[in-house]
Amino acid sequence: MLIRSSLPTLDRYLLRQLIPPFTIALGTMLIALLLDRLLALFNRLASSGSSIATLLTLLSDLLPHYMGLALPAALCISVFMTINRMSEHNEIDVLYAGHISLLRISQPYIKVGTILAVLSVLLYGYLQPIARYDYREGFYFARHTGWAPHLQSDMFATTSTTTLLTADYVDHGGSRLRRIFIRDVKENGTTELITAPKGLLTLSERDKSTQLDLWDGQIVRTQSPQQPDGHVSVTHFEHIARLIERSSSQQAFRSRGNDERELTTMELIQALRSNSSHISHTSLRAEIDFRLARAISIMFIPFLSIAFAVGKKRRRSALGQILLAVILVGFDEVLLFGDSLAANGTASVWLTLWLPEAIFCIGCTAALLSRSQISWRNSRQKHLKKMD
């Protein structure tokens, strides 16, 4: 309540108008981006018998990356829609009549952009690098741990030093089996022969191993000939599950930091100062400047959105939306291209990253100032005509 009461009434009203479109735009973009990756992940992980939990974990690791893409876009869309709606409903003109300029109207949105820019420093500098490594590690284990994708029909597979498995039919993904035979020799010399008409191979998330489910089969146990009471027993079962341990050589995944995008900003600075990293100096410097430039640019997005949102009443806002999208997408592509050039040592970061950044920030500020002067002058002319 204290924070709410400290805000002027106009700011509270403008922020209330911003929250619904911002929430909808952010949620819609995240869902669209994640659904696109969901289909690709589902197709690639289905062949390895991975569970839904693995898929959801990988999607959660992708969330910080897509949040970095959706956050500035949602801010741009929501500010544009809010100001454009207020302009079409003559709310902006009413505020002009009350001697409230467009710069004053823009203040709460500029503050929101500043807050999101500060938060994006944490997003780009810490959350994204950690999540990127977690995603690569999780995807590696999902694709390479276990031997299910490599099992073929009529092929004998050694799952351990004492266990042998074969199946008359294995589907293309290596997870569904038909007419299975397993021989398992225990340490005490007992031999288990397991047969089943059907089975399913999956990755067990709880035990971090490959799980083999069998249905409607039987187990034949034969004790060692050295045992005086050796005999044979037969057990029928409806369903059993066997855990197949992963190979120890496949448990390890490389340590974090093989790629500069997996390092946090503080780790990048430390590696840059120590010069002991296997990553080149230009790559480290380019990555730091690229993250900082992207974060700073979010602060100026409301400037550009408001400048394009306020226009003539009879003019459609479609042209403004198209130009706004072209500018933002183009600027992001320029930064990505500049980061690549700077990382390769082709050009300086000042030329490839900070020059486009300066042009964008100055251009956004100039656009808002120009629109504010034009709108204020038009409003004054209308007010004078009414008085005449």
Secondary structure, DSSP 8 states (H G I E B T S, - for coil): -HHHHHS-HHHHHHHHHHHHHHHHHHHHHHHHHHHHHHHHHHHHHHTTT--HHHHHHHHHHHHHHHHHHHHHHHHHHHHHHHHHHHHHTTHHHHHHHTT--HHHHHHHHHHHHHHHHHHHHHIIIIIHHHHHHHHHHHHHHHHHSSSGGG--TT--EE-SSSEEEEEEEE-TTS-EEEEEEEEEE-TTS-EEEEEEEEEEEEEETTTTEEEEEEEEEEEEEE--TTSTT--EEEEEEEEEEEEE---GGGT----TTSSGGGS-HHHHHHHHHH--SSS-HHHHHHHHHHHHHHHHHHHHHHHHHHHHH---TTS-SHHHHHHHHHHHHHHHHHHHHHHHHHHTTSS-HIIIIIHHHHHHHHHHHHHHHHHHHHHHHHHHHHHHHHH-
